[in-house]
């Protein structure tokens, strides 16, 4: 890995390679998530008139929308039906896709180091390579923060990728099958979810809904109401600190009604096989432990290319999303510490923030190419919605007045929650394609089980 710590540059400049300098300005985007992929499609749509070429990289061959991971883990959605091949997206939109993980940045030669792409068995399918860039966008997202707590990495499940969600789902199905058919006398499956944010809350509600459905598919020796025992262990004094307190209280009541035990102000100090230990010394039995207790930037970003990173490993960026050490490198999404212009602090790690940052950069990068100064990024908080399984959801939509919010819940909230995913799909395919796809899925639902059974 080659790392350089060049002095700050004051302007966007092309590579000194004279053969390429007369061609399109090369924009490389590392990370094809909720920010990186929409940015690639939006920039490519402007490529001809802006004089740029777009290359997208990602370690995976397929894209899934990360807010769906809890539904993949519960089995209420089939991963295979919602993942999209990056190569196909690249062909449809006209950008270039290069599979592999970001491993380094050589700022002196303006090249990004991409590691080998591997299949599920670990076999190398694309060798490591170096991609030249004139502008680089780092949008690699965030990962679950284990806070260095003993046993988390070894004994807990994470929900950072579709593969991890699938692994968790298969383990829950296997546990139910074993208890039903082996008749070992085990009449309880304890699942502990560590973290009282949106991921933990949504996963608990979805698991309660889908495990009850799972029992209806021939698991006659299990009590659908009592077999799965769900517990949320939350270090904060209440659930969902990012939402108003009255919303969090309503969510807590709904979870209690679903039979989910919520333990607030409970800090986990260690995770062992089959048990979770708290600061108070209590040792809770847990057959399956899921860690959803915070977000940080991936470890490999620390010091990459000599760029500045913050406390949670995020790239420190200016109000124009340019990194503080190099204005030709941008950061967006969960991996970037983006200043919140109106409220102070940092923009929260949400899919809506990543999408807004992508839209901003799709306008800003062509301005920089033309030599025009960019305006700062301003985050527009549209509110938050929390899915609680089946047709339930609850949350706030921001009103016209700054800071005002409208509470919504039930079917309407669930509809709006689904609309967020449809909007993401529309950014990739257009609304007509999304409408046709939704109609096809509705027709096909008549021949599919309501929960994934494998």
Buried (B, 14 or more C-beta within 10 A) or exposed (E): EBBEEEEEEEEBEBBEEEEBEEEBBBBBBBBBBBBBBBBBBBBBBBBEEBEBBBBBBBBBBBBBBBBBBBBBBBBBBBBEEBBBEBEEBBEBBBBBBBBBBBBBBBBEBBBBBBBBBBEEEEEEEBEBBEBBBBBBBBBBBBBBBBEEBEBBEEBBBBBBBBEBBBBBBBBBBEBBBEBBEEEEEBEEBBBBBBBBBBBBBBBBBBBBBBBBBBBEEEBEEBEBEEBBBBBBBBBBEBBBEBBBEEBBEBBBEBBEEBBBBBBBEBBBEBBBEBBBBBEEEEEBEBBBBBBBBBBBBBEBBEEBBBBBBBEBBBBBBBBBBBBBBBBBBBBBBBBBBBBBEEEEEBBBBBBBBBBBBBBBBBEBBBBBBEEEEBEEBEBEBBBBBBBBBBEBBBBBBBEEEEEEBEBBBEEEBBEBBBEBBBBBBBBBBEEEEBEEEEEEEEEEEEEEEBBBEE
